[in-house]
Amino acid sequence: MLTARFFSFKTAIRHPVRDICGDFYVINARPWAVTLALTPQDELVLVQQFRFGVDELSWELPAGCVDEGEDPLKAGVRELLEESGYVGDNPRVIGQSWPNPALQNNTCTFVLVENARCLTAQSPDLHEELAVRTLPVNQVLEWARTGIIRHAMVHNALFYFEPWFRARGA
């Protein structure tokens, strides 16, 4: 098994129905949390950061790995503060998904925070350089539809968020 900072690989997986074994690479990844931080002006907090996998800057919602033993809700609130300097009220889980169940065994939890406001400066990780901005919800949704936002877990978070946002009359 190969182990790295955020994941490890496993092989030789037994099929549960046919009871045969095959070599498959599955990424044992830590859970993730993605935070939708909604301001009183109905704007969402976004961060732009360099993504090594695609070698490009990416506009995203604040997100990150859930630490060992950490509750995903608390991880979402922590990541929001670390990456953006924002805090908010009434944090709650609005959904969860498997990022890529063909290759990974982790979950991604989507956290909604209301009344988001900037409290402090960011405290990014060593390899993070983040630009922070807020945009109206409709513009964020348009960025997702037109490909300015391309991160799949951000799209997934917006999928859970939009019906809640529309139901409140926004």
N, CA and C atoms as an extended XYZ file, in Angstrom:
510
Properties=species:S:1:pos:R:3:atomname:S:1:resname:S:1:resid:I:1 pbc="F F F"
N         0.843       -1.171        0.000 N   MET     1
C         0.000        0.000        0.000 CA  MET     1
C         0.894        1.242        0.000 C   MET     1
N         0.640        2.168       -0.920 N   LEU     2
C         1.346        3.436       -1.004 CA  LEU     2
C         0.592        4.454       -0.157 C   LEU     2
N         1.304        5.175        0.703 N   THR     3
C         0.682        6.162        1.568 CA  THR     3
C         1.284        7.532        1.302 C   THR     3
N         0.439        8.539        1.202 N   ALA     4
C         0.870        9.918        1.002 CA  ALA     4
C         0.202       10.784        2.069 C   ALA     4
N         0.401       12.069        1.981 N   ARG     5
C        -0.110       12.982        2.999 CA  ARG     5
C        -1.628       12.910        3.168 C   ARG     5
N        -2.368       12.829        2.080 N   PHE     6
C        -3.824       12.868        2.160 CA  PHE     6
C        -4.508       11.580        1.727 C   PHE     6
N        -3.750       10.593        1.269 N   PHE     7
C        -4.393        9.376        0.784 CA  PHE     7
C        -3.401        8.221        0.748 C   PHE     7
N        -3.956        7.024        0.544 N   SER     8
C        -3.157        5.829        0.302 CA  SER     8
C        -3.894        5.016       -0.754 C   SER     8
N        -3.224        4.012       -1.290 N   PHE     9
C        -3.836        3.156       -2.307 CA  PHE     9
C        -3.999        1.746       -1.759 C   PHE     9
N        -5.015        1.055       -2.217 N   LYS    10
C        -5.152       -0.359       -1.906 CA  LYS    10
C        -5.436       -1.103       -3.206 C   LYS    10
N        -5.039       -2.348       -3.242 N   THR    11
C        -5.265       -3.191       -4.422 CA  THR    11
C        -5.834       -4.526       -3.973 C   THR    11
N        -5.953       -5.467       -4.895 N   ALA    12
C        -6.453       -6.829       -4.628 CA  ALA    12
C        -7.788       -6.769       -3.883 C   ALA    12
N        -8.798       -6.333       -4.585 N   ILE    13
C       -10.124       -6.160       -3.994 CA  ILE    13
C       -11.018       -7.322       -4.402 C   ILE    13
N       -11.752       -7.855       -3.442 N   ARG    14
C       -12.651       -8.983       -3.675 CA  ARG    14
C       -14.043       -8.461       -4.014 C   ARG    14
N       -14.605       -8.958       -5.110 N   HIS    15
C       -15.957       -8.587       -5.526 CA  HIS    15
C       -16.952       -9.190       -4.533 C   HIS    15
N       -17.913       -8.408       -4.028 N   PRO    16
C       -18.799       -8.908       -2.978 CA  PRO    16
C       -19.840       -9.925       -3.450 C   PRO    16
N       -20.158       -9.957       -4.730 N   VAL    17
C       -21.188      -10.871       -5.228 CA  VAL    17
C       -20.568      -12.113       -5.845 C   VAL    17
N       -19.585      -11.916       -6.727 N   ARG    18
C       -18.987      -13.043       -7.443 CA  ARG    18
C       -17.815      -13.678       -6.702 C   ARG    18
N       -17.403      -13.108       -5.603 N   ASP    19
C       -16.323      -13.634       -4.768 CA  ASP    19
C       -15.049      -13.914       -5.557 C   ASP    19
N       -14.724      -13.008       -6.464 N   ILE    20
C       -13.451      -13.112       -7.168 CA  ILE    20
C       -12.597      -11.899       -6.804 C   ILE    20
N       -11.305      -12.094       -6.885 N   CYS    21
C       -10.381      -11.048       -6.496 CA  CYS    21
C        -9.733      -10.455       -7.739 C   CYS    21
N        -9.529       -9.156       -7.749 N   GLY    22
C        -8.870       -8.492       -8.862 CA  GLY    22
C        -8.020       -7.350       -8.353 C   GLY    22
N        -7.061       -6.949       -9.160 N   ASP    23
C        -6.217       -5.818       -8.799 CA  ASP    23
C        -6.857       -4.525       -9.286 C   ASP    23
N        -7.258       -3.727       -8.347 N   PHE    24
C        -7.843       -2.414       -8.609 CA  PHE    24
C        -7.172       -1.421       -7.694 C   PHE    24
N        -6.965       -0.229       -8.188 N   TYR    25
C        -6.395        0.818       -7.347 CA  TYR    25
C        -7.522        1.679       -6.815 C   TYR    25
N        -7.647        1.694       -5.511 N   VAL    26
C        -8.638        2.515       -4.839 CA  VAL    26
C        -7.884        3.508       -3.963 C   VAL    26
N        -8.244        4.750       -4.071 N   ILE    27
C        -7.619        5.797       -3.271 CA  ILE    27
C        -8.350        5.886       -1.937 C   ILE    27
N        -7.640        5.562       -0.869 N   ASN    28
C        -8.157        5.749        0.484 CA  ASN    28
C        -7.912        7.210        0.842 C   ASN    28
N        -8.899        8.042        0.612 N   ALA    29
C        -8.734        9.480        0.822 CA  ALA    29
C        -9.470        9.930        2.077 C   ALA    29
N        -8.956       10.959        2.688 N   ARG    30
C        -9.643       11.543        3.838 CA  ARG    30
C       -10.940       12.190        3.362 C   ARG    30
N       -11.934       12.268        4.231 N   PRO    31
C       -13.169       12.968        3.866 CA  PRO    31
C       -12.881       14.440        3.594 C   PRO    31
N       -13.766       15.066        2.824 N   TRP    32
C       -13.648       16.472        2.490 CA  TRP    32
C       -14.871       17.218        3.008 C   TRP    32
N       -14.704       18.512        3.185 N   ALA    33
C       -15.822       19.396        3.516 CA  ALA    33
C       -15.736       20.619        2.609 C   ALA    33
N       -16.873       21.016        2.054 N   VAL    34
C       -16.988       22.198        1.198 CA  VAL    34
C       -18.005       23.120        1.862 C   VAL    34
N       -17.657       24.415        1.966 N   THR    35
C       -18.520       25.345        2.691 CA  THR    35
C       -19.104       26.421        1.789 C   THR    35
N       -20.413       26.526        1.829 N   LEU    36
C       -21.149       27.593        1.166 CA  LEU    36
C       -21.410       28.655        2.221 C   LEU    36
N       -20.686       29.760        2.141 N   ALA    37
C       -20.822       30.837        3.120 CA  ALA    37
C       -21.609       31.972        2.480 C   ALA    37
N       -22.838       32.157        2.936 N   LEU    38
C       -23.759       33.140        2.370 CA  LEU    38
C       -23.751       34.407        3.214 C   LEU    38
N       -23.465       35.543        2.574 N   THR    39
C       -23.442       36.826        3.280 CA  THR    39
C       -24.867       37.375        3.421 C   THR    39
N       -25.062       38.388        4.267 N   PRO    40
C       -26.384       39.026        4.376 CA  PRO    40
C       -26.846       39.665        3.063 C   PRO    40
N       -25.902       39.945        2.158 N   GLN    41
C       -26.242       40.522        0.850 CA  GLN    41
C       -26.502       39.441       -0.209 C   GLN    41
N       -26.678       38.197        0.225 N   ASP    42
C       -26.890       37.058       -0.677 CA  ASP    42
C       -25.734       36.879       -1.658 C   ASP    42
N       -24.533       36.977       -1.135 N   GLU    43
C       -23.326       36.670       -1.892 CA  GLU    43
C       -22.667       35.444       -1.273 C   GLU    43
N       -21.955       34.694       -2.099 N   LEU    44
C       -21.198       33.550       -1.615 CA  LEU    44
C       -19.711       33.896       -1.573 C   LEU    44
N       -19.034       33.358       -0.589 N   VAL    45
C       -17.593       33.549       -0.447 CA  VAL    45
C       -16.893       32.545       -1.355 C   VAL    45
N       -16.000       33.065       -2.200 N   LEU    46
C       -15.211       32.226       -3.099 CA  LEU    46
C       -13.731       32.432       -2.816 C   LEU    46
N       -12.959       31.398       -3.112 N   VAL    47
C       -11.502       31.502       -3.058 CA  VAL    47
C       -10.945       31.049       -4.400 C   VAL    47
N        -9.871       31.683       -4.800 N   GLN    48
C        -9.176       31.252       -6.012 CA  GLN    48
C        -7.814       30.731       -5.576 C   GLN    48
N        -7.490       29.523       -6.038 N   GLN    49
C        -6.213       28.933       -5.674 CA  GLN    49
C        -5.651       28.110       -6.819 C   GLN    49
N        -4.361       27.904       -6.753 N   PHE    50
C        -3.688       27.099       -7.763 CA  PHE    50
C        -3.967       25.631       -7.476 C   PHE    50
N        -4.335       24.895       -8.529 N   ARG    51
C        -4.591       23.460       -8.407 CA  ARG    51
C        -3.531       22.712       -9.203 C   ARG    51
N        -2.750       21.920       -8.495 N   PHE    52
C        -1.623       21.217       -9.094 CA  PHE    52
C        -2.064       20.185      -10.126 C   PHE    52
N        -3.214       19.538       -9.913 N   GLY    53
C        -3.683       18.504      -10.835 CA  GLY    53
C        -3.969       19.009      -12.233 C   GLY    53
N        -4.455       20.235      -12.340 N   VAL    54
C        -4.775       20.813      -13.645 CA  VAL    54
C        -3.824       21.936      -14.029 C   VAL    54
N        -2.905       22.273      -13.136 N   ASP    55
C        -1.893       23.294      -13.388 CA  ASP    55
C        -2.531       24.639      -13.743 C   ASP    55
N        -3.591       24.990      -13.005 N   GLU    56
C        -4.309       26.236      -13.262 CA  GLU    56
C        -4.856       26.812      -11.960 C   GLU    56
N        -5.198       28.100      -12.015 N   LEU    57
C        -5.940       28.716      -10.927 CA  LEU    57
C        -7.401       28.299      -11.036 C   LEU    57
N        -8.057       28.148       -9.894 N   SER    58
C        -9.429       27.652       -9.867 CA  SER    58
C       -10.255       28.460       -8.865 C   SER    58
N       -11.418       28.977       -9.322 N   TRP    59
C       -12.368       29.607       -8.406 CA  TRP    59
C       -13.210       28.523       -7.769 C   TRP    59
N       -13.303       28.552       -6.440 N   GLU    60
C       -13.968       27.489       -5.685 CA  GLU    60
C       -14.618       28.051       -4.434 C   GLU    60
N       -15.381       27.211       -3.777 N   LEU    61
C       -15.848       27.488       -2.432 CA  LEU    61
C       -14.757       27.058       -1.461 C   LEU    61
N       -14.661       27.682       -0.293 N   PRO    62
C       -13.683       27.220        0.693 CA  PRO    62
C       -13.926       25.747        1.023 C   PRO    62
N       -12.839       24.974        1.078 N   ALA    63
C       -12.973       23.531        1.279 CA  ALA    63
C       -11.650       22.943        1.731 C   ALA    63
N       -11.718       21.705        2.184 N   GLY    64
C       -10.490       21.011        2.542 CA  GLY    64
C       -10.758       19.663        3.166 C   GLY    64
N        -9.693       19.046        3.609 N   CYS    65
C        -9.773       17.724        4.224 CA  CYS    65
C       -10.296       17.817        5.652 C   CYS    65
N       -11.043       16.796        6.027 N   VAL    66
C       -11.503       16.643        7.402 CA  VAL    66
C       -10.373       15.954        8.157 C   VAL    66
N        -9.944       16.553        9.255 N   ASP    67
C        -8.868       15.965       10.049 CA  ASP    67
C        -9.339       14.673       10.725 C   ASP    67
N        -8.402       13.825       11.072 N   GLU    68
C        -8.696       12.564       11.771 CA  GLU    68
C        -9.529       12.849       13.015 C   GLU    68
N       -10.706       12.209       13.116 N   GLY    69
C       -11.570       12.360       14.274 CA  GLY    69
C       -12.393       13.641       14.299 C   GLY    69
N       -12.240       14.484       13.281 N   GLU    70
C       -12.958       15.754       13.242 CA  GLU    70
C       -14.336       15.565       12.621 C   GLU    70
N       -15.315       16.273       13.124 N   ASP    71
C       -16.654       16.271       12.552 CA  ASP    71
C       -16.630       17.077       11.249 C   ASP    71
N       -17.223       16.559       10.153 N   PRO    72
C       -17.206       17.291        8.880 CA  PRO    72
C       -17.808       18.693        8.970 C   PRO    72
N       -18.823       18.885        9.803 N   LEU    73
C       -19.419       20.205        9.977 CA  LEU    73
C       -18.377       21.171       10.546 C   LEU    73
N       -17.661       20.737       11.560 N   LYS    74
C       -16.629       21.586       12.166 CA  LYS    74
C       -15.483       21.821       11.190 C   LYS    74
N       -15.172       20.816       10.379 N   ALA    75
C       -14.116       20.976        9.376 CA  ALA    75
C       -14.508       22.037        8.356 C   ALA    75
N       -15.769       22.040        7.941 N   GLY    76
C       -16.234       23.049        6.992 CA  GLY    76
C       -16.127       24.455        7.552 C   GLY    76
N       -16.495       24.628        8.812 N   VAL    77
C       -16.390       25.934        9.466 CA  VAL    77
C       -14.915       26.319        9.605 C   VAL    77
N       -14.069       25.374        9.970 N   ARG    78
C       -12.631       25.632       10.114 CA  ARG    78
C       -12.007       26.033        8.787 C   ARG    78
N       -12.326       25.288        7.724 N   GLU    79
C       -11.766       25.589        6.408 CA  GLU    79
C       -12.208       26.969        5.921 C   GLU    79
N       -13.455       27.325        6.185 N   LEU    80
C       -13.938       28.657        5.812 CA  LEU    80
C       -13.076       29.734        6.462 C   LEU    80
N       -12.837       29.616        7.752 N   LEU    81
C       -12.038       30.608        8.463 CA  LEU    81
C       -10.597       30.617        7.969 C   LEU    81
N        -9.992       29.440        7.831 N   GLU    82
C        -8.596       29.362        7.403 CA  GLU    82
C        -8.388       29.938        6.008 C   GLU    82
N        -9.255       29.560        5.078 N   GLU    83
C        -9.036       29.938        3.679 CA  GLU    83
C        -9.510       31.351        3.351 C   GLU    83
N       -10.507       31.851        4.070 N   SER    84
C       -11.083       33.146        3.696 CA  SER    84
C       -11.051       34.202        4.791 C   SER    84
N       -10.925       33.781        6.048 N   GLY    85
C       -11.039       34.728        7.153 CA  GLY    85
C       -12.481       35.000        7.549 C   GLY    85
N       -13.435       34.299        6.926 N   TYR    86
C       -14.859       34.497        7.193 CA  TYR    86
C       -15.374       33.536        8.260 C   TYR    86
N       -16.387       33.989        8.972 N   VAL    87
C       -17.155       33.177        9.913 CA  VAL    87
C       -18.624       33.412        9.586 C   VAL    87
N       -19.504       32.622       10.203 N   GLY    88
C       -20.929       32.807        9.958 CA  GLY    88
C       -21.755       32.169       11.049 C   GLY    88
N       -23.051       32.149       10.827 N   ASP    89
C       -24.003       31.639       11.802 CA  ASP    89
C       -24.711       30.398       11.269 C   ASP    89
N       -25.283       29.650       12.210 N   ASN    90
C       -26.159       28.524       11.903 CA  ASN    90
C       -25.532       27.518       10.930 C   ASN    90
N       -24.289       27.068       11.176 N   PRO    91
C       -23.697       26.088       10.258 CA  PRO    91
C       -24.461       24.765       10.305 C   PRO    91
N       -24.668       24.211        9.124 N   ARG    92
C       -25.381       22.930        9.054 CA  ARG    92
C       -24.998       22.198        7.773 C   ARG    92
N       -25.151       20.889        7.830 N   VAL    93
C       -24.874       20.039        6.670 CA  VAL    93
C       -26.103       20.052        5.773 C   VAL    93
N       -25.879       20.318        4.471 N   ILE    94
C       -27.008       20.321        3.529 CA  ILE    94
C       -26.914       19.178        2.520 C   ILE    94
N       -25.851       18.399        2.573 N   GLY    95
C       -25.722       17.267        1.667 CA  GLY    95
C       -24.379       16.589        1.815 C   GLY    95
N       -24.288       15.440        1.170 N   GLN    96
C       -23.042       14.675        1.173 CA  GLN    96
C       -23.011       13.820       -0.079 C   GLN    96
N       -21.801       13.605       -0.615 N   SER    97
C       -21.679       12.748       -1.796 CA  SER    97
C       -20.357       11.990       -1.750 C   SER    97
N       -20.242       11.047       -2.662 N   TRP    98
C       -18.979       10.354       -2.913 CA  TRP    98
C       -18.325       11.088       -4.081 C   TRP    98
N       -17.150       11.672       -3.916 N   PRO    99
C       -16.534       12.420       -5.014 CA  PRO    99
C       -16.304       11.592       -6.279 C   PRO    99
N       -15.810       10.388       -6.145 N   ASN   100
C       -15.583        9.516       -7.306 CA  ASN   100
C       -15.525        8.079       -6.830 C   ASN   100
N       -16.694        7.425       -6.639 N   PRO   101
C       -16.718        6.088       -6.045 CA  PRO   101
C       -16.075        5.001       -6.904 C   PRO   101
N       -15.754        5.301       -8.142 N   ALA   102
C       -15.042        4.319       -8.964 CA  ALA   102
C       -13.589        4.187       -8.517 C   ALA   102
N       -13.040        5.270       -7.968 N   LEU   103
C       -11.617        5.271       -7.613 CA  LEU   103
C       -11.339        5.649       -6.161 C   LEU   103
N       -12.268        6.298       -5.492 N   GLN   104
C       -12.030        6.808       -4.149 CA  GLN   104
C       -13.079        6.271       -3.185 C   GLN   104
N       -12.700        6.214       -1.900 N   ASN   105
C       -13.647        5.726       -0.905 CA  ASN   105
C       -14.078        6.795        0.086 C   ASN   105
N       -13.820        8.062       -0.202 N   ASN   106
C       -14.153        9.122        0.743 CA  ASN   106
C       -15.506        9.761        0.440 C   ASN   106
N       -15.912       10.617        1.361 N   THR   107
C       -17.132       11.389        1.197 CA  THR   107
C       -16.783       12.868        1.155 C   THR   107
N       -17.710       13.642        0.637 N   CYS   108
C       -17.588       15.096        0.654 CA  CYS   108
C       -18.874       15.628        1.279 C   CYS   108
N       -18.728       16.397        2.344 N   THR   109
C       -19.858       16.963        3.065 CA  THR   109
C       -19.992       18.437        2.703 C   THR   109
N       -21.214       18.882        2.452 N   PHE   110
C       -21.486       20.260        2.062 CA  PHE   110
C       -22.109       20.995        3.240 C   PHE   110
N       -21.433       22.056        3.660 N   VAL   111
C       -21.817       22.815        4.842 CA  VAL   111
C       -22.318       24.191        4.405 C   VAL   111
N       -23.442       24.597        4.940 N   LEU   112
C       -23.998       25.919        4.692 CA  LEU   112
C       -23.818       26.772        5.943 C   LEU   112
N       -23.306       27.977        5.759 N   VAL   113
C       -23.149       28.955        6.835 CA  VAL   113
C       -23.836       30.238        6.378 C   VAL   113
N       -24.693       30.778        7.220 N   GLU   114
C       -25.396       32.018        6.893 CA  GLU   114
C       -24.747       33.208        7.591 C   GLU   114
N       -25.128       34.410        7.153 N   ASN   115
C       -24.644       35.650        7.738 CA  ASN   115
C       -23.116       35.693        7.770 C   ASN   115
N       -22.504       35.245        6.681 N   ALA   116
C       -21.039       35.198        6.616 CA  ALA   116
C       -20.464       36.605        6.611 C   ALA   116
N       -19.393       36.775        7.374 N   ARG   117
C       -18.722       38.059        7.471 CA  ARG   117
C       -17.243       37.832        7.713 C   ARG   117
N       -16.455       38.763        7.209 N   CYS   118
C       -15.011       38.648        7.349 CA  CYS   118
C       -14.631       39.006        8.782 C   CYS   118
N       -13.915       38.116        9.432 N   LEU   119
C       -13.518       38.311       10.821 CA  LEU   119
C       -12.034       38.615       10.963 C   LEU   119
N       -11.221       37.975       10.133 N   THR   120
C        -9.778       38.051       10.311 CA  THR   120
C        -9.076       37.796        8.980 C   THR   120
N        -7.791       37.876        9.008 N   ALA   121
C        -7.006       37.531        7.816 CA  ALA   121
C        -7.010       36.017        7.636 C   ALA   121
N        -6.744       35.600        6.430 N   GLN   122
C        -6.649       34.167        6.132 CA  GLN   122
C        -5.459       33.566        6.870 C   GLN   122
N        -5.505       32.252        7.038 N   SER   123
C        -4.349       31.517        7.558 CA  SER   123
C        -4.181       30.258        6.706 C   SER   123
N        -3.768       30.441        5.440 N   PRO   124
C        -3.683       29.298        4.525 CA  PRO   124
C        -2.552       28.339        4.888 C   PRO   124
N        -2.681       27.127        4.364 N   ASP   125
C        -1.627       26.124        4.502 CA  ASP   125
C        -0.399       26.561        3.723 C   ASP   125
N         0.695       25.863        3.926 N   LEU   126
C         1.975       26.187        3.312 CA  LEU   126
C         1.887       26.347        1.797 C   LEU   126
N         1.149       25.464        1.118 N   HIS   127
C         1.105       25.469       -0.348 CA  HIS   127
C        -0.132       26.172       -0.908 C   HIS   127
N        -0.814       26.943       -0.074 N   GLU   128
C        -2.002       27.666       -0.527 CA  GLU   128
C        -1.707       29.160       -0.634 C   GLU   128
N        -2.094       29.732       -1.745 N   GLU   129
C        -2.113       31.176       -1.925 CA  GLU   129
C        -3.491       31.498       -2.465 C   GLU   129
N        -4.304       32.088       -1.630 N   LEU   130
C        -5.713       32.223       -1.943 CA  LEU   130
C        -6.120       33.673       -2.146 C   LEU   130
N        -6.866       33.933       -3.226 N   ALA   131
C        -7.566       35.192       -3.410 CA  ALA   131
C        -8.992       34.961       -2.925 C   ALA   131
N        -9.568       35.923       -2.243 N   VAL   132
C       -10.918       35.793       -1.688 CA  VAL   132
C       -11.794       36.877       -2.284 C   VAL   132
N       -13.030       36.493       -2.621 N   ARG   133
C       -14.013       37.480       -3.071 CA  ARG   133
C       -15.404       36.944       -2.800 C   ARG   133
N       -16.357       37.848       -2.777 N   THR   134
C       -17.761       37.453       -2.689 CA  THR   134
C       -18.440       37.859       -3.986 C   THR   134
N       -19.379       37.026       -4.389 N   LEU   135
C       -20.164       37.299       -5.596 CA  LEU   135
C       -21.628       36.968       -5.322 C   LEU   135
N       -22.558       37.681       -5.976 N   PRO   136
C       -23.968       37.325       -5.846 CA  PRO   136
C       -24.205       35.866       -6.241 C   PRO   136
N       -25.124       35.235       -5.541 N   VAL   137
C       -25.406       33.819       -5.780 CA  VAL   137
C       -25.671       33.545       -7.255 C   VAL   137
N       -26.491       34.356       -7.894 N   ASN   138
C       -26.812       34.102       -9.301 CA  ASN   138
C       -25.570       34.158      -10.191 C   ASN   138
N       -24.624       35.018       -9.862 N   GLN   139
C       -23.392       35.081      -10.646 CA  GLN   139
C       -22.532       33.835      -10.411 C   GLN   139
N       -22.497       33.350       -9.174 N   VAL   140
C       -21.755       32.107       -8.887 CA  VAL   140
C       -22.372       30.947       -9.666 C   VAL   140
N       -23.688       30.869       -9.676 N   LEU   141
C       -24.359       29.803      -10.438 CA  LEU   141
C       -24.051       29.930      -11.928 C   LEU   141
N       -24.024       31.149      -12.437 N   GLU   142
C       -23.686       31.369      -13.840 CA  GLU   142
C       -22.238       30.970      -14.115 C   GLU   142
N       -21.328       31.303      -13.214 N   TRP   143
C       -19.920       30.894      -13.371 CA  TRP   143
C       -19.812       29.370      -13.429 C   TRP   143
N       -20.628       28.682      -12.641 N   ALA   144
C       -20.596       27.213      -12.670 CA  ALA   144
C       -21.147       26.691      -13.999 C   ALA   144
N       -22.219       27.294      -14.469 N   ARG   145
C       -22.816       26.838      -15.735 CA  ARG   145
C       -21.931       27.130      -16.944 C   ARG   145
N       -21.175       28.211      -16.895 N   THR   146
C       -20.377       28.610      -18.061 CA  THR   146
C       -18.929       28.124      -18.010 C   THR   146
N       -18.546       27.440      -16.934 N   GLY   147
C       -17.203       26.870      -16.880 CA  GLY   147
C       -16.144       27.738      -16.240 C   GLY   147
N       -16.506       28.886      -15.713 N   ILE   148
C       -15.518       29.660      -14.957 CA  ILE   148
C       -15.194       28.912      -13.671 C   ILE   148
N       -16.225       28.357      -13.052 N   ILE   149
C       -16.038       27.430      -11.925 CA  ILE   149
C       -16.146       26.030      -12.503 C   ILE   149
N       -15.081       25.246      -12.349 N   ARG   150
C       -15.042       23.914      -12.964 CA  ARG   150
C       -14.872       22.775      -11.969 C   ARG   150
N       -14.710       23.095      -10.690 N   HIS   151
C       -14.481       22.079       -9.661 CA  HIS   151
C       -15.781       21.304       -9.421 C   HIS   151
N       -15.747       20.003       -9.613 N   ALA   152
C       -16.955       19.177       -9.535 CA  ALA   152
C       -17.616       19.211       -8.158 C   ALA   152
N       -16.833       19.254       -7.094 N   MET   153
C       -17.442       19.272       -5.769 CA  MET   153
C       -18.104       20.621       -5.482 C   MET   153
N       -17.642       21.684       -6.114 N   VAL   154
C       -18.315       22.973       -5.998 CA  VAL   154
C       -19.651       22.904       -6.743 C   VAL   154
N       -19.648       22.315       -7.913 N   HIS   155
C       -20.908       22.116       -8.650 CA  HIS   155
C       -21.884       21.309       -7.805 C   HIS   155
N       -21.384       20.263       -7.173 N   ASN   156
C       -22.229       19.413       -6.344 CA  ASN   156
C       -22.796       20.208       -5.169 C   ASN   156
N       -21.951       21.012       -4.521 N   ALA   157
C       -22.414       21.836       -3.405 CA  ALA   157
C       -23.519       22.796       -3.858 C   ALA   157
N       -23.324       23.407       -5.023 N   LEU   158
C       -24.327       24.333       -5.549 CA  LEU   158
C       -25.633       23.613       -5.883 C   LEU   158
N       -25.552       22.353       -6.288 N   PHE   159
C       -26.735       21.532       -6.563 CA  PHE   159
C       -27.597       21.403       -5.300 C   PHE   159
N       -26.966       21.197       -4.141 N   TYR   160
C       -27.707       21.102       -2.882 CA  TYR   160
C       -28.186       22.480       -2.400 C   TYR   160
N       -27.382       23.497       -2.654 N   PHE   161
C       -27.654       24.837       -2.150 CA  PHE   161
C       -28.778       25.557       -2.897 C   PHE   161
N       -28.800       25.455       -4.219 N   GLU   162
C       -29.717       26.272       -5.014 CA  GLU   162
C       -31.188       26.098       -4.631 C   GLU   162
N       -31.695       24.873       -4.449 N   PRO   163
C       -33.116       24.762       -4.063 CA  PRO   163
C       -33.429       25.427       -2.721 C   PRO   163
N       -32.510       25.307       -1.763 N   TRP   164
C       -32.707       25.960       -0.471 CA  TRP   164
C       -32.730       27.478       -0.674 C   TRP   164
N       -31.801       27.992       -1.450 N   PHE   165
C       -31.703       29.426       -1.695 CA  PHE   165
C       -32.974       29.948       -2.390 C   PHE   165
N       -33.431       29.241       -3.411 N   ARG   166
C       -34.638       29.665       -4.142 CA  ARG   166
C       -35.887       29.593       -3.253 C   ARG   166
N       -35.964       28.592       -2.387 N   ALA   167
C       -37.138       28.400       -1.526 CA  ALA   167
C       -37.297       29.537       -0.533 C   ALA   167
N       -36.231       30.214       -0.216 N   ARG   168
C       -36.338       31.322        0.744 CA  ARG   168
C       -36.704       32.631        0.048 C   ARG   168
N       -37.044       32.534       -1.244 N   GLY   169
C       -37.549       33.687       -1.955 CA  GLY   169
C       -36.486       34.580       -2.555 C   GLY   169
N       -35.298       34.073       -2.677 N   ALA   170
C       -34.212       34.907       -3.204 CA  ALA   170
C       -34.235       34.934       -4.724 C   ALA   170
